[in-house]
């Protein structure tokens, strides 16, 4: 009897571990997922325009570094469940799921673009040029250096994008670039 109970507990423990692993498993960035993401982007941007006033009142600088930072404005504004309703129409269970896919796509795209432009970019030279230019006012220099810092942080995250994401995105770069260009990004 005691042995059976131990086996049952072990089995239940394994089931819970497996369920937890499945809940955190990332979805592959297939063409279908990217297509849904593009359509969701268009919908959430339109939704965001309708709620711009509530979202603009919140403090948020630059591109979010992680899922929590991405979703924080929705929670602070009280618009989380409305955004969730919009995103569910495109197969994303939660804004966190959508934000995770967004970050993965952006990082993978960044990695692909960095590969293509690696030989043409010298960040330190650009930083030094800004710092040493006597014709740029201090406030403008500070703003430019902050933008460079944020850009370099994004590049670092892109450099660390999972290889599977980068390879999944590579054949879809044209479609994604067309979308970004249509959005003025």
GIQUI-V865198 format. One record per pair of residues at least 24 apart in sequence whose ideal C-beta (glycine too) atoms are under 10 Angstrom apart, sorted by the first residue. I is the first residue (numbers start at 1). J is the second residue. D is the distance in whole Angstrom. If there is no record, write none. Layout:
<<I,J,D> <I,J,D>>
This chain:
<<26,97,10> <26,100,7> <26,101,9> <26,104,7> <26,162,8> <26,164,9> <26,165,9> <27,91,9> <27,92,10> <27,97,8> <27,100,9> <27,101,7> <27,104,9> <28,164,7> <28,165,9> <28,168,6> <29,101,7> <29,104,6> <29,105,7> <29,108,7> <29,162,9> <29,164,8> <29,165,5> <29,166,9> <29,167,9> <29,168,4> <29,169,6> <29,172,8> <30,168,7> <30,172,9> <31,168,9> <31,171,8> <31,172,6> <31,175,8> <32,91,9> <33,90,10> <33,91,8> <33,92,10> <33,101,7> <33,104,10> <33,105,9> <33,168,9> <33,172,10> <34,101,9> <34,105,7> <34,108,10> <34,168,8> <34,169,7> <34,171,10> <34,172,5> <34,175,7> <34,176,7> <34,179,9> <35,90,9> <35,172,9> <35,175,8> <36,87,10> <36,89,10> <36,90,5> <36,91,5> <36,92,8> <36,98,9> <36,101,9> <37,87,10> <37,90,8> <37,91,9> <37,92,8> <37,98,8> <37,101,5> <37,102,7> <37,104,9> <37,105,6> <37,176,9> <37,179,9> <38,90,9> <38,105,9> <38,172,9> <38,175,7> <38,176,7> <38,178,9> <38,179,5> <38,180,10> <38,182,10> <38,183,10> <39,89,9> <39,90,6> <39,91,10> <39,179,10> <40,86,8> <40,87,6> <40,88,10> <40,89,8> <40,90,4> <40,91,8> <40,92,6> <40,98,6> <40,101,9> <40,102,9> <41,90,9> <41,98,9> <41,102,8> <41,105,9> <41,179,7> <41,180,9> <41,183,8> <41,185,10> <42,90,10> <42,179,8> <42,182,9> <42,183,8> <43,83,10> <43,86,5> <43,87,8> <43,89,7> <43,90,7> <44,74,10> <44,83,7> <44,86,6> <44,87,7> <44,90,9> <44,92,10> <44,95,9> <44,98,8> <44,102,9> <45,183,7> <46,86,9> <47,79,9> <47,82,7> <47,83,7> <47,85,9> <47,86,5> <47,87,9> <48,73,10> <48,74,10> <48,79,9> <48,83,8> <48,86,9> <50,79,10> <50,82,9> <51,77,7> <51,78,10> <51,79,6> <51,82,8> <51,83,9> <53,77,10> <54,78,8> <54,79,6> <55,79,7> <55,83,10> <61,146,9> <61,150,8> <62,146,9> <62,147,8> <62,149,9> <62,150,5> <62,151,9> <62,153,8> <62,154,8> <63,102,10> <63,103,9> <63,106,7> <63,150,7> <63,151,9> <63,153,9> <63,154,6> <63,157,9> <64,99,7> <64,102,9> <64,103,7> <64,106,10> <65,103,8> <65,150,9> <65,153,7> <65,154,8> <65,157,7> <66,99,8> <66,100,9> <66,103,7> <66,157,9> <67,94,10> <67,95,9> <67,96,5> <67,97,9> <67,98,9> <67,99,5> <67,100,5> <67,101,10> <67,102,9> <67,103,7> <68,96,8> <68,99,9> <69,99,9> <69,103,10> <70,95,8> <70,96,8> <70,98,9> <70,99,4> <70,100,8> <70,102,7> <70,103,7> <71,95,5> <71,96,6> <71,98,9> <71,99,6> <71,100,10> <74,99,9> <101,165,10> <103,157,8> <103,161,9> <103,165,10> <104,161,7> <104,162,8> <104,164,10> <104,165,5> <104,166,10> <104,168,9> <104,169,8> <105,161,10> <105,165,8> <105,168,9> <105,169,6> <105,172,9> <105,176,7> <106,154,8> <106,157,8> <106,158,8> <106,161,9> <106,169,10> <106,176,10> <106,180,10> <107,154,8> <107,155,10> <107,156,10> <107,157,5> <107,158,5> <107,159,9> <107,160,7> <107,161,4> <107,162,8> <107,165,7> <107,166,8> <107,169,9> <108,158,8> <108,161,5> <108,162,8> <108,163,9> <108,164,9> <108,165,4> <108,166,5> <108,167,9> <108,168,7> <108,169,4> <108,170,8> <108,172,9> <108,173,9> <108,176,9> <109,158,8> <109,161,9> <109,165,9> <109,166,9> <109,169,6> <109,170,10> <109,172,9> <109,173,7> <109,176,6> <109,177,8> <109,180,8> <110,151,10> <110,154,6> <110,155,6> <110,156,10> <110,157,7> <110,158,3> <110,159,8> <110,161,7> <110,166,9> <110,169,10> <111,155,9> <111,157,9> <111,158,5> <111,159,6> <111,160,8> <111,161,4> <111,162,9> <111,163,9> <111,165,8> <111,166,5> <111,167,10> <111,169,8> <111,170,9> <112,158,9> <112,161,9> <112,165,10> <112,166,6> <112,167,9> <112,169,6> <112,170,6> <112,172,10> <112,173,6> <112,176,9> <112,177,10> <113,155,9> <113,158,8> <113,173,8> <113,177,9> <114,155,6> <114,158,6> <114,159,7> <114,161,9> <114,166,10> <115,158,10> <115,159,10> <115,166,8> <115,170,9> <116,173,9> <118,159,10> <121,155,9> <123,148,7> <123,149,10> <123,151,8> <123,152,6> <123,155,8> <124,152,10> <126,151,10> <126,152,10> <127,152,9>>
